[in-house]
């Protein structure tokens, strides 16, 4: 059996050692430069441009000091016990915005800007009350009156605060049957809010005001409107409102006449064919 072997000359071995040595030196230099730049940047970040001033604007109801306190909590401490969280270069305006929005449902939107070297501007937009939503259509009022819940909602139908049970026509009121009614939930969709506004505007043309809107989940195609005179209207959501209220005007003038105080409801869901009922 024959064997083969490779014999390296002394010169080849020296060449390989020199090549390896050269690569090692270059790698060492690059590593030194990299960590030098990194250390310099780290020193600059830790020593300069820290957020010290937090300014809050746009508030109407919320307390600015409470908002500042929550923002400052996000700026406390350091990452890995080295990098300060209040450094201008590492402060995350997105995270602060998310925290504040989750903290208070009254806040509709937030714009946060950093001003070099040490300021943070927080501009909040608060939700405006459009109406009060109560979940009493979900309950047997005689048995569960104590469980009735009402909430302020904005124009998008989002609930942001508990509300009292009120009467009158100074604020829009909705009776509904939402099972998961609570602060911080979408109780009415924006399309329905827009529909209610159109109905209220049309009724004002007939010198009528809305006392309460009623929306029921099983009857999604219609909406019931209680007027300030005590009678209700049943309206199909997809109908031509111009025609609906022309019909209503005609019925009130020619059919109901002076008996409006005795009227229970008018059903306007069937075009020119109108049904109405008087109270017993």
Backbone as CSV, one residue per row, in Angstrom:
resi,resn,N_x,N_y,N_z,CA_x,CA_y,CA_z,C_x,C_y,C_z
1,UNK,0.876,-1.196,0.000,0.000,0.000,0.000,0.897,1.225,0.000
2,UNK,0.591,2.151,-0.865,1.419,3.357,-0.967,0.763,4.492,-0.214
3,UNK,1.535,5.370,0.349,1.048,6.538,1.092,1.570,7.791,0.406
4,UNK,0.742,8.869,0.493,1.196,10.142,-0.059,1.170,11.186,1.022
5,UNK,2.024,12.131,0.933,2.029,13.209,1.916,2.471,14.505,1.264
6,UNK,2.019,15.599,1.866,2.368,16.914,1.340,3.358,17.544,2.285
7,UNK,4.401,18.023,1.748,5.431,18.645,2.578,5.484,20.123,2.222
8,UNK,5.209,20.996,3.243,5.272,22.443,3.036,6.675,22.923,3.327
9,UNK,7.090,23.787,2.496,8.423,24.349,2.709,8.372,25.402,3.790
10,UNK,9.430,25.740,4.332,9.516,26.754,5.392,9.038,28.101,4.889
11,UNK,9.329,28.399,3.605,8.917,29.688,3.046,7.396,29.803,2.978
12,UNK,6.711,28.689,2.544,5.247,28.713,2.465,4.624,28.904,3.835
13,UNK,5.175,28.262,4.844,4.656,28.392,6.204,4.782,29.829,6.696
14,UNK,5.909,30.463,6.392,6.102,31.858,6.811,5.116,32.788,6.131
15,UNK,4.859,32.483,4.832,3.904,33.328,4.099,2.525,33.270,4.718
16,UNK,2.110,32.012,5.088,0.790,31.867,5.697,0.716,32.607,7.028
17,UNK,1.756,32.539,7.814,1.775,33.232,9.106,1.684,34.740,8.917
18,UNK,2.392,35.236,7.899,2.352,36.678,7.641,0.964,37.131,7.210
19,UNK,0.303,36.282,6.338,-1.034,36.629,5.850,-2.029,36.656,7.008
20,UNK,-1.937,35.634,7.880,-2.846,35.575,9.037,-2.607,36.753,9.966
21,UNK,-1.327,37.067,10.165,-0.960,38.173,11.050,-1.490,39.503,10.504
22,UNK,-1.420,39.681,9.179,-1.923,40.912,8.571,-3.423,41.058,8.734
23,UNK,-4.160,39.958,8.539,-5.624,39.996,8.706,-6.003,40.300,10.156
24,UNK,-5.268,39.716,11.068,-5.541,39.935,12.495,-5.368,41.406,12.863
25,UNK,-4.300,42.014,12.335,-4.030,43.429,12.621,-5.148,44.315,12.082
26,UNK,-5.583,44.024,10.833,-6.656,44.821,10.218,-7.951,44.679,11.006
27,UNK,-8.284,43.431,11.394,-9.506,43.186,12.165,-9.451,43.905,13.503
28,UNK,-8.278,43.891,14.125,-8.109,44.560,15.418,-8.331,46.063,15.289
29,UNK,-7.784,46.641,14.230,-7.921,48.082,14.011,-9.383,48.454,13.775
30,UNK,-10.064,47.649,12.933,-11.482,47.916,12.645,-12.333,47.786,13.898
31,UNK,-12.059,46.768,14.695,-12.804,46.579,15.938,-12.583,47.750,16.886
32,UNK,-11.340,48.201,16.980,-11.022,49.336,17.839,-11.783,50.584,17.409
33,UNK,-11.788,50.819,16.081,-12.497,51.991,15.563,-14.002,51.889,15.817
34,UNK,-14.547,50.681,15.588,-15.993,50.478,15.766,-16.397,50.739,17.214
35,UNK,-15.697,50.106,18.138,-16.053,50.283,19.548,-15.722,51.688,20.039
36,UNK,-14.748,52.310,19.406,-14.441,53.688,19.762,-15.577,54.626,19.384
37,UNK,-16.065,54.448,18.133,-17.187,55.273,17.671,-18.422,54.988,18.520
38,UNK,-18.666,53.689,18.806,-19.833,53.306,19.599,-19.766,53.891,21.003
39,UNK,-18.587,53.839,21.589,-18.420,54.396,22.934,-18.610,55.908,22.930
40,UNK,-18.069,56.539,21.881,-18.232,57.988,21.773,-19.680,58.398,21.626
41,UNK,-20.393,57.656,20.779,-21.816,57.944,20.589,-22.585,57.704,21.872
42,UNK,-22.240,56.597,22.564,-22.911,56.290,23.828,-22.661,57.367,24.865
43,UNK,-21.406,57.853,24.929,-21.078,58.916,25.875,-21.865,60.187,25.562
44,UNK,-21.952,60.509,24.268,-22.671,61.725,23.868,-24.152,61.628,24.249
45,UNK,-24.739,60.441,23.958,-26.167,60.249,24.243,-26.441,60.311,25.739
46,UNK,-25.543,59.730,26.541,-25.783,59.700,27.985,-25.504,61.036,28.660
47,UNK,-24.714,61.867,28.032,-24.305,63.110,28.680,-25.014,64.354,28.142
48,UNK,-25.632,64.260,26.971,-26.183,65.464,26.356,-27.648,65.279,25.951
49,UNK,-28.362,66.382,25.812,-29.711,66.441,25.248,-30.688,65.502,25.963
50,UNK,-31.027,65.847,27.210,-32.027,65.096,27.966,-33.329,65.899,28.024
51,UNK,-34.461,65.195,27.894,-35.757,65.860,27.999,-36.007,66.260,29.440
52,UNK,-36.112,67.557,29.680,-36.348,68.077,31.030,-37.670,68.828,31.133
53,UNK,-38.141,69.369,30.006,-39.378,70.155,30.018,-40.468,69.450,29.213
54,UNK,-41.608,69.205,29.850,-42.767,68.614,29.181,-43.894,69.634,29.199
55,UNK,-44.315,70.074,28.025,-45.392,71.064,27.913,-46.635,70.385,27.337
56,UNK,-47.781,70.583,27.998,-49.047,69.973,27.575,-50.020,71.068,27.162
57,UNK,-50.658,70.900,25.999,-51.607,71.899,25.509,-52.850,71.211,24.941
58,UNK,-53.897,72.013,24.692,-55.120,71.506,24.072,-56.149,70.970,25.039
59,UNK,-55.884,71.062,26.346,-56.794,70.468,27.327,-57.998,71.363,27.613
60,UNK,-59.147,70.723,27.844,-60.372,71.432,28.237,-60.883,70.925,29.581
61,UNK,-60.800,69.633,29.795,-61.293,69.023,31.028,-60.164,68.336,31.790
62,UNK,-59.305,67.638,31.092,-58.233,66.888,31.725,-57.231,67.798,32.423
63,UNK,-56.532,67.243,33.425,-55.566,67.995,34.214,-54.178,67.877,33.600
64,UNK,-53.556,69.012,33.296,-52.249,68.995,32.626,-51.163,68.379,33.503
65,UNK,-51.236,68.591,34.816,-50.224,68.044,35.713,-50.279,66.523,35.744
66,UNK,-51.475,65.971,35.662,-51.610,64.515,35.631,-51.025,63.947,34.337
67,UNK,-51.264,64.655,33.239,-50.702,64.209,31.962,-49.178,64.274,32.005
68,UNK,-48.634,65.379,32.524,-47.180,65.527,32.646,-46.592,64.406,33.489
69,UNK,-47.272,64.082,34.591,-46.794,63.034,35.487,-46.675,61.695,34.760
70,UNK,-47.680,61.380,33.932,-47.653,60.116,33.190,-46.534,60.103,32.150
71,UNK,-46.318,61.254,31.514,-45.239,61.340,30.522,-43.882,61.170,31.214
72,UNK,-43.712,61.845,32.358,-42.433,61.767,33.071,-42.132,60.362,33.565
73,UNK,-43.167,59.588,33.855,-42.947,58.195,34.267,-42.278,57.410,33.145
74,UNK,-42.641,57.752,31.907,-42.049,57.075,30.754,-40.606,57.502,30.528
75,UNK,-40.204,58.614,31.134,-38.846,59.135,30.935,-37.908,58.760,32.076
76,UNK,-38.428,58.043,33.075,-37.609,57.666,34.223,-36.766,56.430,33.926
77,UNK,-35.633,56.324,34.609,-34.802,55.127,34.506,-33.901,55.123,33.292
78,UNK,-33.366,53.935,33.001,-32.420,53.799,31.885,-32.545,52.409,31.276
79,UNK,-32.162,52.323,30.009,-32.115,51.038,29.325,-30.796,50.344,29.694
80,UNK,-30.902,49.090,30.144,-29.718,48.317,30.530,-28.880,49.050,31.580
81,UNK,-29.550,49.893,32.390,-28.907,50.652,33.467,-27.842,51.617,32.956
82,UNK,-27.814,51.872,31.662,-26.785,52.742,31.083,-27.396,53.907,30.309
83,UNK,-28.292,53.602,29.366,-28.825,54.609,28.455,-30.081,55.255,29.047
84,UNK,-30.031,56.537,29.410,-31.186,57.202,30.032,-32.406,57.220,29.107
85,UNK,-33.563,56.917,29.670,-34.795,56.899,28.877,-35.248,58.300,28.477
86,UNK,-34.729,59.315,29.172,-35.125,60.687,28.826,-34.171,61.340,27.829
87,UNK,-33.250,60.559,27.256,-32.356,61.110,26.234,-33.180,61.532,25.019
88,UNK,-32.903,62.690,24.533,-33.607,63.225,23.361,-33.581,62.240,22.205
89,UNK,-32.474,61.500,22.079,-32.277,60.636,20.917,-32.990,59.286,21.027
90,UNK,-33.416,58.921,22.217,-34.056,57.604,22.370,-35.514,57.685,22.814
91,UNK,-35.979,58.864,23.195,-37.385,58.997,23.617,-38.311,58.605,22.469
92,UNK,-39.236,57.698,22.750,-40.193,57.235,21.734,-41.518,57.976,21.910
93,UNK,-41.797,58.896,20.992,-43.076,59.623,21.061,-44.247,58.684,20.783
94,UNK,-44.017,57.643,20.006,-45.081,56.677,19.697,-45.522,55.945,20.956
95,UNK,-44.570,55.491,21.764,-44.904,54.768,22.988,-45.626,55.666,23.983
96,UNK,-45.200,56.912,24.086,-45.859,57.850,25.000,-47.296,58.091,24.546
97,UNK,-47.491,58.247,23.246,-48.834,58.457,22.702,-49.726,57.263,23.001
98,UNK,-49.219,56.061,22.774,-50.001,54.848,23.022,-50.399,54.742,24.489
99,UNK,-49.489,55.085,25.383,-49.789,55.001,26.814,-50.885,55.981,27.206
100,UNK,-50.773,57.221,26.735,-51.758,58.243,27.105,-53.142,57.914,26.537
101,UNK,-53.197,57.400,25.314,-54.483,57.028,24.711,-55.129,55.890,25.492
102,UNK,-54.325,54.946,25.952,-54.857,53.823,26.720,-55.263,54.254,28.129
103,UNK,-54.627,55.306,28.616,-54.863,55.766,29.977,-56.213,56.440,30.149
104,UNK,-56.627,57.244,29.169,-57.869,58.009,29.320,-58.663,58.022,28.019
105,UNK,-59.841,57.389,27.994,-60.673,57.343,26.788,-61.149,58.714,26.314
106,UNK,-61.054,59.723,27.189,-61.477,61.070,26.791,-60.553,61.653,25.722
107,UNK,-59.326,61.148,25.661,-58.368,61.660,24.685,-58.676,61.072,23.314
108,UNK,-58.930,61.930,22.344,-59.245,61.474,20.987,-57.988,61.315,20.144
109,UNK,-57.034,62.239,20.312,-55.813,62.179,19.514,-54.707,62.946,20.225
110,UNK,-53.464,62.626,19.871,-52.308,63.261,20.497,-51.238,63.516,19.436
111,UNK,-50.658,64.693,19.476,-49.503,65.005,18.632,-48.338,65.335,19.566
112,UNK,-47.238,64.584,19.449,-46.078,64.789,20.325,-44.863,65.124,19.471
113,UNK,-44.199,66.203,19.819,-42.987,66.603,19.093,-41.852,66.863,20.078
114,UNK,-40.641,66.503,19.647,-39.434,66.773,20.451,-38.773,68.042,19.933
115,UNK,-38.386,68.902,20.858,-37.683,70.130,20.487,-36.294,70.104,21.118
116,UNK,-35.293,70.025,20.258,-33.911,69.915,20.729,-33.515,71.165,21.538
117,UNK,-32.840,70.990,22.684,-32.287,69.725,23.174,-33.053,69.088,24.333
118,UNK,-34.076,69.770,24.922,-34.600,69.235,26.186,-36.105,69.385,26.373
119,UNK,-36.869,69.616,25.306,-38.313,69.851,25.465,-39.156,68.825,24.709
120,UNK,-40.322,68.556,25.287,-41.292,67.660,24.673,-42.648,68.370,24.675
121,UNK,-43.217,68.561,23.487,-44.507,69.229,23.346,-45.598,68.182,23.130
122,UNK,-46.590,68.180,24.028,-47.681,67.201,23.962,-48.989,67.953,23.735
123,UNK,-49.553,67.813,22.542,-50.807,68.496,22.225,-51.925,67.454,22.134
124,UNK,-52.927,67.590,23.011,-54.015,66.624,23.080,-55.301,67.190,22.483
125,UNK,-56.092,66.316,21.896,-57.433,66.659,21.441,-58.423,65.835,22.257
126,UNK,-59.275,66.509,23.008,-60.247,65.800,23.838,-61.530,65.539,23.050
127,UNK,-62.220,64.488,23.425,-63.494,64.155,22.787,-64.568,65.154,23.224
128,UNK,-65.400,65.550,22.269,-66.501,66.466,22.548,-67.783,65.656,22.736
129,UNK,-68.597,65.990,23.744,-69.837,65.234,23.956,-70.849,65.465,22.835
130,UNK,-71.313,64.382,22.218,-72.376,64.464,21.220,-73.709,64.051,21.825
131,UNK,-73.669,63.096,22.745,-74.908,62.608,23.330,-74.656,61.684,24.501
132,UNK,-75.740,61.129,25.019,-75.681,60.168,26.127,-76.340,58.866,25.675
133,UNK,-75.617,57.773,25.841,-76.135,56.454,25.481,-76.458,55.690,26.759
134,UNK,-77.667,55.115,26.831,-78.053,54.290,27.976,-78.437,52.898,27.486
135,UNK,-78.064,51.899,28.238,-78.303,50.517,27.823,-79.625,49.957,28.344
136,UNK,-80.595,50.815,28.615,-81.812,50.347,29.281,-82.718,49.476,28.406
137,UNK,-82.524,49.451,27.082,-83.326,48.541,26.252,-82.878,47.096,26.455
138,UNK,-81.717,46.921,27.065,-81.206,45.586,27.339,-81.827,45.000,28.603
139,UNK,-82.394,45.868,29.426,-82.811,45.457,30.759,-84.322,45.466,30.933
140,UNK,-84.766,44.662,31.881,-86.132,44.759,32.389,-86.078,45.844,33.451
141,UNK,-86.556,47.043,33.114,-86.338,48.213,33.987,-86.925,48.041,35.375
142,UNK,-88.006,47.284,35.496,-88.614,47.105,36.814,-87.726,46.235,37.715
143,UNK,-86.989,45.309,37.112,-86.147,44.405,37.892,-84.700,44.872,37.959
144,UNK,-84.227,45.489,36.891,-82.799,45.793,36.778,-82.494,47.284,36.678
145,UNK,-83.375,48.118,37.238,-83.167,49.569,37.118,-81.823,49.994,37.684
146,UNK,-81.367,49.293,38.743,-80.096,49.646,39.359,-78.900,49.331,38.493
147,UNK,-79.085,48.492,37.471,-77.989,48.108,36.594,-77.891,48.989,35.358
148,UNK,-78.799,49.934,35.239,-78.788,50.794,34.061,-77.515,51.629,34.028
149,UNK,-76.886,51.678,32.871,-75.656,52.431,32.705,-75.807,53.425,31.566
150,UNK,-75.312,54.629,31.788,-75.325,55.655,30.746,-73.900,56.179,30.550
151,UNK,-73.606,56.565,29.309,-72.253,57.002,28.970,-72.293,58.193,28.015
152,UNK,-71.356,59.101,28.194,-71.175,60.157,27.206,-70.498,59.542,25.981
153,UNK,-71.001,59.885,24.795,-70.364,59.444,23.562,-70.037,60.674,22.720
154,UNK,-68.983,60.543,21.908,-68.638,61.642,21.004,-69.302,61.410,19.650
155,UNK,-68.962,62.241,18.679,-69.628,62.177,17.377,-69.307,60.900,16.613
156,UNK,-68.294,60.162,17.048,-67.978,58.892,16.395,-68.721,57.725,17.037
157,UNK,-69.454,58.010,18.145,-70.184,56.962,18.845,-69.358,56.231,19.881
158,UNK,-68.175,56.775,20.221,-67.265,56.160,21.189,-67.588,56.666,22.596
159,UNK,-67.692,55.756,23.555,-68.003,56.148,24.939,-66.723,56.468,25.692
160,UNK,-66.715,57.598,26.401,-65.480,58.000,27.069,-65.649,58.349,28.540
161,UNK,-66.909,58.351,29.030,-67.103,58.715,30.440,-68.515,58.324,30.871
162,UNK,-68.662,57.948,32.143,-69.996,57.673,32.674,-70.834,58.951,32.637
163,UNK,-72.137,58.793,32.452,-73.037,59.952,32.359,-74.280,59.717,33.214
164,UNK,-74.920,60.790,33.647,-76.166,60.639,34.415,-77.342,60.379,33.482
165,UNK,-78.410,59.856,34.010,-79.645,59.691,33.254,-80.347,61.043,33.245
166,UNK,-80.590,61.604,32.049,-81.154,62.948,31.961,-82.451,62.950,31.154
167,UNK,-83.176,64.040,31.271,-84.386,64.250,30.474,-84.232,65.553,29.705
168,UNK,-85.183,65.831,28.815,-85.125,67.063,28.041,-84.472,66.838,26.685
169,UNK,-84.243,67.941,25.987,-83.715,67.855,24.622,-82.423,68.648,24.438
170,UNK,-81.741,68.993,25.536,-80.526,69.790,25.425,-79.357,68.978,24.876
171,UNK,-79.388,67.669,25.081,-78.325,66.804,24.565,-78.963,65.576,23.940
172,UNK,-78.357,65.082,22.879,-78.883,63.883,22.218,-78.861,62.698,23.175
173,UNK,-79.941,61.929,23.163,-80.018,60.747,24.026,-80.382,59.528,23.193
174,UNK,-79.724,58.431,23.519,-79.945,57.179,22.794,-80.232,56.063,23.797
175,UNK,-81.275,55.311,23.529,-81.540,54.088,24.282,-81.139,52.919,23.393
176,UNK,-80.301,52.034,23.925,-79.827,50.920,23.125,-79.779,49.629,23.909
177,UNK,-79.286,48.572,23.251,-79.224,47.256,23.892,-77.845,46.618,23.752
178,UNK,-76.817,47.450,23.691,-75.458,46.925,23.571,-75.089,46.143,24.830
179,UNK,-74.725,44.870,24.661,-74.426,44.020,25.810,-73.120,44.409,26.487
180,UNK,-72.135,44.808,25.723,-70.824,45.139,26.289,-70.652,46.641,26.462
181,UNK,-71.715,47.304,26.900,-71.640,48.753,27.057,-70.745,49.102,28.248
182,UNK,-69.747,49.926,27.983,-68.796,50.347,29.011,-68.007,51.534,28.493
183,UNK,-67.333,52.227,29.405,-66.455,53.325,29.007,-65.320,52.755,28.161
184,UNK,-65.018,53.454,27.049,-63.926,53.024,26.191,-64.338,52.040,25.122
185,UNK,-65.642,51.990,24.808,-66.125,51.078,23.768,-66.902,51.849,22.700
186,UNK,-67.008,51.243,21.532,-67.757,51.825,20.416,-69.210,51.385,20.572
187,UNK,-70.062,52.294,21.042,-71.451,51.950,21.325,-72.373,52.187,20.130
188,UNK,-72.036,53.168,19.303,-72.846,53.476,18.123,-71.891,53.722,16.956
189,UNK,-72.210,53.188,15.789,-71.322,53.406,14.649,-71.526,54.809,14.075
190,UNK,-70.482,55.398,13.491,-70.563,56.770,12.962,-71.673,56.965,11.935
191,UNK,-71.962,55.936,11.141,-73.029,56.047,10.138,-74.381,56.279,10.798
192,UNK,-74.629,55.598,11.924,-75.892,55.785,12.651,-75.958,57.172,13.275
193,UNK,-74.823,57.654,13.789,-74.780,59.016,14.346,-75.161,60.024,13.271
194,UNK,-74.595,59.870,12.073,-74.912,60.767,10.962,-76.395,60.689,10.610
195,UNK,-76.949,59.488,10.629,-78.371,59.299,10.344,-79.238,60.035,11.360
196,UNK,-78.888,59.940,12.620,-79.630,60.619,13.682,-79.606,62.136,13.496
197,UNK,-78.462,62.659,13.101,-78.356,64.103,12.886,-79.264,64.553,11.747
198,UNK,-79.330,63.751,10.685,-80.210,64.087,9.557,-81.672,64.075,9.995
199,UNK,-82.031,63.083,10.789,-83.414,63.001,11.283,-83.748,64.206,12.147
200,UNK,-82.848,64.556,13.056,-83.083,65.695,13.948,-83.242,66.987,13.150
201,UNK,-82.430,67.173,12.121,-82.522,68.375,11.285,-83.857,68.436,10.546
202,UNK,-84.301,67.291,10.017,-85.575,67.250,9.301,-86.744,67.536,10.244
203,UNK,-86.676,67.012,11.449,-87.766,67.239,12.404,-87.841,68.702,12.840
204,UNK,-86.686,69.350,12.943,-86.698,70.776,13.310,-87.424,71.609,12.260
205,UNK,-87.380,71.173,11.013,-88.122,71.873,9.954,-89.623,71.782,10.170
206,UNK,-90.054,70.777,10.946,-91.481,70.599,11.269,-91.787,71.056,12.690
207,UNK,-90.861,71.822,13.285,-91.005,72.312,14.663,-91.111,71.179,15.670
208,UNK,-90.425,70.093,15.394,-90.371,68.962,16.319,-88.924,68.757,16.767
209,UNK,-88.765,68.329,18.018,-87.429,68.043,18.543,-87.364,66.590,18.996
210,UNK,-86.176,66.027,18.896,-85.982,64.640,19.317,-85.778,64.587,20.822
211,UNK,-86.559,63.735,21.473,-86.368,63.499,22.898,-85.392,62.346,23.117
212,UNK,-85.620,61.234,22.417,-84.766,60.050,22.546,-84.746,59.283,21.221
213,UNK,-83.563,58.791,20.857,-83.440,57.823,19.760,-83.393,56.422,20.370
214,UNK,-84.012,55.478,19.692,-83.938,54.087,20.134,-83.381,53.231,19.012
215,UNK,-82.321,52.472,19.332,-81.741,51.559,18.339,-81.667,50.166,18.961
216,UNK,-82.230,49.210,18.261,-82.277,47.839,18.759,-81.524,46.925,17.793
217,UNK,-80.661,46.084,18.354,-79.854,45.176,17.528,-80.707,44.263,16.650
218,UNK,-81.812,43.688,17.164,-82.613,42.807,16.298,-83.309,43.544,15.151
219,UNK,-83.424,44.871,15.265,-84.132,45.661,14.252,-83.164,46.672,13.642
220,UNK,-82.113,46.163,13.018,-81.059,47.023,12.500,-81.522,47.890,11.331
221,UNK,-82.600,47.501,10.672,-83.030,48.232,9.484,-83.851,49.473,9.818
222,UNK,-84.181,49.659,11.093,-85.039,50.793,11.448,-84.513,51.532,12.668
223,UNK,-85.074,52.705,12.892,-84.737,53.510,14.059,-86.024,54.134,14.586
224,UNK,-86.159,54.165,15.892,-87.348,54.728,16.529,-86.973,56.066,17.163
225,UNK,-87.800,57.062,16.936,-87.515,58.416,17.425,-88.666,58.889,18.310
226,UNK,-88.340,59.202,19.549,-89.342,59.750,20.472,-89.266,61.278,20.384
227,UNK,-90.382,61.932,20.088,-90.385,63.391,19.943,-90.709,64.066,21.266
228,UNK,-90.432,65.361,21.323,-90.685,66.109,22.558,-92.179,66.254,22.849
229,UNK,-93.031,65.991,21.840,-94.477,66.069,22.064,-95.044,64.762,22.628
230,UNK,-94.187,63.745,22.728,-94.623,62.511,23.373,-94.919,61.351,22.445
231,UNK,-95.047,61.587,21.145,-95.303,60.477,20.232,-93.997,60.053,19.549
232,UNK,-94.006,58.807,19.067,-92.814,58.229,18.457,-92.966,58.110,16.944
233,UNK,-91.839,58.050,16.263,-91.794,57.819,14.822,-90.944,56.582,14.573
234,UNK,-91.411,55.712,13.681,-90.631,54.536,13.291,-90.194,54.742,11.841
235,UNK,-88.881,54.773,11.634,-88.334,55.149,10.328,-87.386,54.062,9.831
236,UNK,-87.484,53.758,8.544,-86.570,52.822,7.912,-85.286,53.558,7.561
237,UNK,-84.157,53.015,7.932,-82.879,53.718,7.781,-82.522,54.030,6.332
238,UNK,-82.916,53.172,5.421,-82.484,53.324,4.027,-83.474,54.109,3.168
239,UNK,-84.527,54.635,3.762,-85.542,55.360,2.989,-85.043,56.732,2.534
240,UNK,-85.760,57.279,1.565,-85.521,58.646,1.102,-86.124,59.592,2.140
241,UNK,-85.274,60.229,2.930,-85.762,61.039,4.044,-86.608,62.227,3.581
242,UNK,-86.289,62.774,2.436,-87.074,63.901,1.932,-88.534,63.484,1.761
243,UNK,-88.743,62.333,1.170,-90.104,61.826,0.965,-90.745,61.441,2.296
244,UNK,-89.982,60.805,3.182,-90.513,60.375,4.486,-91.070,61.557,5.264
245,UNK,-90.329,62.650,5.297,-90.770,63.775,6.116,-91.823,64.629,5.402
246,UNK,-91.878,64.554,4.089,-93.011,65.167,3.391,-94.302,64.437,3.732
247,UNK,-94.208,63.096,3.784,-95.371,62.282,4.164,-95.774,62.579,5.606
248,UNK,-94.795,62.676,6.497,-95.069,62.970,7.903,-95.783,64.314,8.046
249,UNK,-95.301,65.307,7.324,-95.914,66.636,7.387,-97.371,66.587,6.946
250,UNK,-97.635,65.828,5.890,-98.999,65.705,5.369,-99.902,64.983,6.372
251,UNK,-99.402,63.906,6.965,-100.193,63.133,7.935,-100.527,63.975,9.157
252,UNK,-99.558,64.696,9.673,-99.806,65.539,10.851,-100.842,66.625,10.565
253,UNK,-100.763,67.178,9.356,-101.675,68.281,9.007,-103.078,67.805,8.644
254,UNK,-103.178,66.683,7.926,-104.474,66.259,7.382,-105.157,65.130,8.152
255,UNK,-104.347,64.307,8.848,-104.943,63.164,9.536,-104.985,63.364,11.056
256,UNK,-103.869,63.713,11.622,-103.785,63.843,13.079,-104.436,65.140,13.549
257,UNK,-104.135,66.214,12.887,-104.686,67.548,13.185,-104.514,67.915,14.657
258,UNK,-105.612,68.142,15.353,-105.534,68.597,16.750,-105.406,67.496,17.770
259,UNK,-105.160,66.264,17.327,-105.084,65.129,18.253,-103.635,64.708,18.546
260,UNK,-102.687,65.569,18.301,-101.275,65.207,18.470,-100.952,64.824,19.907
261,UNK,-101.630,65.422,20.881,-101.370,65.101,22.287,-101.817,63.678,22.637
262,UNK,-102.691,63.097,21.799,-103.199,61.746,22.053,-102.441,60.696,21.220
263,UNK,-101.551,61.154,20.374,-100.879,60.264,19.441,-99.819,59.414,20.150
264,UNK,-99.799,58.114,19.834,-98.823,57.200,20.413,-97.611,57.065,19.478
265,UNK,-97.853,56.703,18.223,-96.750,56.585,17.271,-97.253,56.707,15.841
266,UNK,-96.296,57.001,14.937,-96.550,56.989,13.494,-95.494,56.102,12.864
267,UNK,-95.921,55.108,12.105,-95.014,54.185,11.435,-94.817,54.646,9.991
268,UNK,-93.592,55.084,9.663,-93.291,55.664,8.360,-92.430,54.741,7.494
269,UNK,-92.460,53.452,7.764,-91.563,52.518,7.068,-92.085,52.038,5.718
270,UNK,-93.307,52.387,5.361,-93.913,51.776,4.181,-94.307,52.799,3.111
271,UNK,-93.434,53.747,2.880,-93.658,54.735,1.828,-94.861,55.609,2.119
272,UNK,-95.786,55.707,1.144,-96.967,56.556,1.314,-98.064,55.898,2.145
273,UNK,-97.849,54.625,2.480,-98.815,53.912,3.308,-98.381,54.058,4.766
274,UNK,-99.104,54.887,5.529,-98.692,55.246,6.885,-99.647,54.616,7.899
275,UNK,-99.063,54.113,8.981,-99.848,53.574,10.092,-99.605,54.459,11.325
276,UNK,-100.664,54.720,12.055,-100.503,55.474,13.313,-101.480,54.954,14.354
277,UNK,-101.194,55.265,15.593,-102.004,54.760,16.711,-102.129,55.834,17.773
278,UNK,-103.314,55.957,18.316,-103.556,56.879,19.425,-103.492,56.117,20.744
279,UNK,-103.161,56.818,21.798,-103.151,56.183,23.104,-104.576,55.886,23.561
280,UNK,-104.711,54.843,24.352,-106.035,54.478,24.872,-106.478,55.483,25.946
